[in-house]
Structure formats: structure tokens, C-alpha cells
């Protein structure tokens, strides 16, 4: 996925949020915005997951040697781990 695709989905999500927070949409319009917002959010989430899979970090082992490990986020603590 490209950066442009993420940026487009994120901008769409922000636009939808502003429209819903404005409080001037009908119930039908609000439901339509909600559905579009969920789709944009899923797109952003999928792109970020794909990017996370591509990230690797250098880790120093007990002997001082460097090696690559896949980057992952501990979802329960929100910390990066290797």
C-alpha cells in the first residue's frame, strides 16, 4: 500500500468526523457517514499493520553482536518490542 492511500483514507476519516461532530446531518446521513468512516478506519488500520510487518530493528545480544529482529508492538502495554 502506498502512503497516498493511507493519507487519503485518513483525510476521509477526519472529514467524516467533522461532519458528524457538526451535528447538522440527518439520521440517514449520519449512518452513511458512519459506514464510510468504519471503512476508512479499516483501510488505515490494514495499511499500518502491513507497514509494521516490514519494520525491523537491530538488537544487541548478550555477546554484544547485532542482529535484526522483526518489530512488534505489545498491544497490552503499547511498548515496542523486538
N, C-alpha and C positions, 0 to 999 in steps of 0.2 A: 504494500500500500504506500501511497505517496504522501508526503507532508501536506500537499494541497488538498487531498481528500480529507485528511483529518481536520485541517483548518476550515474547510467548507462545512463539515458536519458540526464542528464546534460553534461556528458562527451561526448556523441554523438553530442550534440549540439555544444559544444566547438570545436570538431574535424571538424564538418561541416563548422563552421565559419572560422576556419584557412584555410581550403581548398578553400573556396570562396574568402577569402581575398588574398590568394596566387596568384590569377589571372591566374592560369595555367590550368584551366578547360575549356572544350568546353562549348558551349551554352547548349547542351543536358545534359552534366554532371552537369552544374550549376543548371539547372531546377530540375534535380533529387535530388541534394543536398538540394535545397530549399524546395522541398516537404518533404524530410526526416526531415529537420530542423523544419518545421512547426509542424510535427507530434511529434517530441521530445519536442518542446516547449509546446505543448498542454498537453503532459504527465506530464511535470514538473508543469505546472500551476494547473492541476487537483489534483496532489498529494499535492501541497501546500494548495489548498483550503480545501482538506479533513483534513489536519493537523490543519488548522486554526479552523475548526469546533470543534476539540477536545480540544482546549486550553480554559481553564477557569482561571479567575483571582479572587482574593479576593478584595472586595470593602468594605470600611468602610462607613456606612450610617450616617445620621445626629445624631443618638444617640450613635455613636461610636461602633455599632455592626458590626461584619464582616459577609459577606455573599458572596457566589460565584455568578459570572455572566459570561456569555459567552464572550469570547474575540472577538472583531471585529475590522477591520481596516477601518477608514474613508477614502475611496478611493479618495475623493476630496482634503483632506488635508494631507494624508499619516500619520495620527496620530492614535495611538492605543486608542480605547475607550472601555468602559465597559458597 
